[in-house]
Amino acid sequence: MAQPVAAEGLSAWTPAGGLSPTPEGGGRLLVADSWLVRDGRVRGFARHRERFLRACGECGGPSPRRLVEFWQDMTAALPRTGEWFPRVELVSGSLELRLLLRHAPPLGSGVRVWAAGQRDPRTVPRRKGPDLDTLAGVRRRASGEGADEAVLISPSGAVLEAATASVLWWEDDTLCLPPPGLPVLPGVTVGLIQERAGRSGLRVAHRERTVAELDGREVWLVNALHGIRPVTGWTGRPLEAAPAVRAPDWREWLDDVMEPLPET
């Protein structure tokens, strides 16, 4: 049974007691997932559930039954008013399941990106969680260069993603993203965008591009918190950010596909 959760803070889950506030816990993050909750509405909530449960299974987490019970209690505990950015966690050691409830930070409509190209420092690029602290360090370095985000690149120089977002761009009327064979996190919001593009008859292509080859293009950083943020400026290299002519319509659509949290 779900227990009341404090307005903000960390709660640990047990099968018998549900969610209970806990001090900042130890252990290494094995899996994490997060999303925006706005007045009880979320984008792609079932997809976040699927990604989290699958990742927990891949690293030997609790049984599927326990994961489903946790997810039900966690869903019941999420606030139905205000803007929140909750994070679900599986940590090493006791394989504890936790909910970190946070108010959402200010949402951005555009983003400045450090274009130097950071070699991908992640150890588990296809699973969210283990490398969050490392990626936070990348963002801090980007901030020191007057940017909000940084682009991660492969050893060959191909664009992978940003520290906290997927990277998409437009080449004429084609929506482009890195090939799935590259080490990129399977983004929930990117999946929603790809599906809409397919329904609309737009061409979607997987292409390897360097940061320099994004010069003069409409580039988006996409994640579950901000949705779509067009790149409004580059730092560190003389790249031009194209006007975000397509982004407003797609941002409005993303707002419209938010759905009420399920009742449990």
N, C-alpha and C positions, 0 to 999 in steps of 0.2 A: 504494500500500500504506500502511495506517495505521501511524504511528509512535507509540511510547509518549509519553504526555502527562504533564507534571508534575502532582502532586496538585492544585495550584491554579495559576492563571495563564493567560496569553494564549498561544495557538499560532496561527501562520499556516499556511495550506495552499498547497501547489503540486502540480500533477499528478504531477510526477516524485518528489517527496520526501514527499508526504503532509503530516501535521501536524508542525510543529517549534516548540518554544518560541521566543518572540520577545519582545523588550522591549516595553514599553507603546508601541503604535504610534500614529502620527498618522493623519490623514485623518478625514473627516467620516462619521459613520454614515449610510449610505443605507438599510439594512435591518437589523433585529435581530429575533430571536425567542428565547424562553426558556421553560423549563418545569421542573417539579419532577421529580427522579429520586429515588425511594426504594427502596433495595435492588434497583436494576436494573429498576424498574417505573415506568411513565409513563402519564398520561392523554392520550388523543388524539394520540399521537405522529405518526401519519400526517397528521393535520390540521395540526399545526405544520409538518411538512415541506411540505405543499401550500401553506400560506400563505407560507412563506419563499421557496420556489422561484418562486411566482407574483409576489411582490413584487420579487424580484431581476430577473425578466424584464421587469417593468414599468419598471424604471429602467435598462435596458440593461446588465444584469450579464453574467456569464460565460454560455457556452452551456449549454443544458439538460444536455448530457452531462457537462460539468465540474461543474455543480451537483449532479448525482446522484452523481458520484464523490466530491465533498467530503462529501456527506451520509453516504455509506457509511463513509468513513474516520472522520468525526466520531462516528457511531453506535458504531463499534468501539472508539473511544477513551473512551467514557463509562464511569465506574466502575459496577460492578455491586453494590457494597455502600455503605452510608451514605446520607445525604441530601445531594443536590447541586442546584444551580440554575444549570445551564450556559446560556450565551448564544451563539448563532451570529450572525455579523456579516458584512455586506458594506460595505466602506468605499470612499470616493471616491478619486480619483486613479488608482491602479493597479487598482481594482476587486478588491481583495484579499479573500479569504474567510478568516475567522478563527473560532476557538473560544475563548471565555472560560470557563474552568472555575472554578466558585465553590462553596464549601460553602453549603448552604441556610441562610438566616437562621432564627431561631426563628419557627415558624408560629403565626398568630393564630387564635383561635376567635371573636373579636368585634372590632369596630373603632369608634373614635370619629371622627366626621366634622365638619370645619369647614363649617358650613352657610351661610357668607356668600355663596357662589356666585361662583366665579371665572370671568371671561370667558375663553373658550377661547383659549389663547395658541399653539396648535399651527399649524405651517405645512403639515404633511402629516398630517391627522388619521386618514386611513384606512390609513396605513402605519406600522408600529412601527419606530422607529429614529431618524429625523432629530430628533425633539423630546424625546428622553429627558432631556437635560440641562435643558431648559426645564421639563419636568414635575417633575424632581427639585427645582427651585427652588420650585415650587408646594407640594410636600410639606414643604419646609423652612418655608415660611410657615405652613402648617397646624400644624406642630409647635410653632411659636411661639404658636399660639392654643390649645394644649392638645389637639390632635387628631392622629390618625394619617394622615388622608387629607383631601382637599378635593374638592368637586363642581365640575366644569366645566359652564358653562351657555352656551347660544347667545345671540346678541344679543337675542332675544325673551324670554330668561329660561328657556327649556326646559332641563331636565336632559339632559346628554349622557352623561357618564361621570365616573369619578373619575380622579385623576392616574395611577393604575396599575391600575385595575380597571373593569370594566363595572358598571353600576348596574341592579339589578332590584328590583321591589317587588311587593307583593300588594295587590290591591283586592278585598276579599271572597275569593272562591275563584279569582280570575283572576290569573295571573302576568303582570306587565307589564314592558315595557322600551321604551326610546325607539324611535321609528319609524326604519326603515333609511334613510330619506331624509335624516336628520340626519347631520352629520359625526361618526360613531362608528367606532371600530376594530372589525373583525369578530372577536369573541372566540371562541377555541376552546372554552373551558369553557362559555361561554354557549350555544354551539351544542349541546353535549352535554346541557345542562339543558333546552333547548327540545325536543330530540328525546325526552327522557324524559317531559316533560310531555305531549307529543303522544301517546306510547304509552300513557300513563296516563289519557287522556281529559280531562286538565285543559285549561282554556281559557287560551290565550296571546294577549295583545293588545299591540299597539304603540300607546302613548299619549304625548302631549306633556304633561308636568307640570312645574311650577315646584318649586323646593326646598320652598317653603312647603306645597305640596300633598302632600308626603310626610309631613307631620306626622301622627303617630299610626299610621303604617303599619309593617308589617314590611318592612324594606329590607335588601337584600343587596348587598355589594360582592363581585365575582366575578373571580378571575383564576387563571392556571395555577399560581401558587406556593401561595397559601393556599386555593384552592378557593372555598368559600362562607364569607364572614364577615358575619354579621348586624350591622347597625348597633346598637350598644348605647348610644350617646349622641351628641348633637349639641352643638357649641359655636358661639358667635357669634350664634345666634338661639334664641329660646325654642321649640324643637321637641321633641316627645316621641318617643322610640323605642319602638315597640310590642314586646311580648315576642316573642322569636324562637321561635314555636311550631312552625314548619315546618322551620326550618333543620337541626335535629339529624338528622332522617331523610334529608334530602338530602345532608348532609355525609357520613353513613355510606355512602350509595350512591356518592358520588364516590370515596371510598376504595376501594370494591369494584370500580370499573371501571378501576382502574390495571392495565395489562398489561405483561408482560415486554418489554424492549427486543428488537427483532429481532436475530438473530445474522447477522453479515455475514462 
